[in-house]
Amino acid sequence: MIKKSKKIIVTGLLSTLTAAYLLGSFAQAKSTSTESTAKDKLEAYIKFTQILNVIEREYVDDVNTTDLVDKALKGLMTNLDSHSTFMDKKAYKDLTVQTKGEFGGLGISVGMKDGALTVIAPLDGTPAFKAGVKAGDIILKIDDKATIGMTIDDSVKLMRGKPKTDIVLTMIRKNEPKPIKIKITRDIIKIQSVYVKTIGEKI
């Protein structure tokens, strides 16, 4: 009985030590992982700051640091997905006009997909919707201006304008053999915060 009791005690002690070792290893690994992540972030921040300093010091022309950082942030957000974007104060003000007020435009939501200006969706009842613009259309030109390298903000500015004025979008559409051109007449765009549609008799 004594020997058995000793075995149980030893086994229990080994189990406790093993559990403590595993927990300690896990905590150490987690701590190392956290430290590694923090180190990577710090190195990325330092790299960005160093490059910015080199540009400010060595570039042939004077640069606006705030403008450079804003553009860098726009590029960063563009690489996430087509729905993410960075907005400075002016861009945010423009957004409030879109979401709270009325403006002359086409009535389409656009984003960047694989570097191309792409229609996310036309708003029901708007000039773009009536003209036949479809989700997934890639906008190559706004009138005579190519959209390659153009930001979303710049494209929106071009598409807005006085009501009753015309604009031509040159677009690539899936299953179409060549680019298509659609002429659209701008109109006052009223933003609906809530959209309701009846489907069938009960929904």
Secondary structure as UniProt FT lines:
FT   HELIX           2..58
FT   HELIX           65..78
FT   TURN            79..80
FT   TURN            82..83
FT   HELIX           89..100
FT   STRAND          102..105
FT   STRAND          108..113
FT   TURN            114..115
FT   STRAND          116..122
FT   TURN            124..125
FT   HELIX           127..131
FT   TURN            135..136
FT   STRAND          138..142
FT   TURN            143..144
FT   STRAND          145..146
FT   TURN            148..149
FT   HELIX           152..159
FT   TURN            163..164
FT   STRAND          166..172
FT   TURN            174..175
FT   STRAND          180..185
FT   STRAND          187..190
FT   TURN            200..202
//
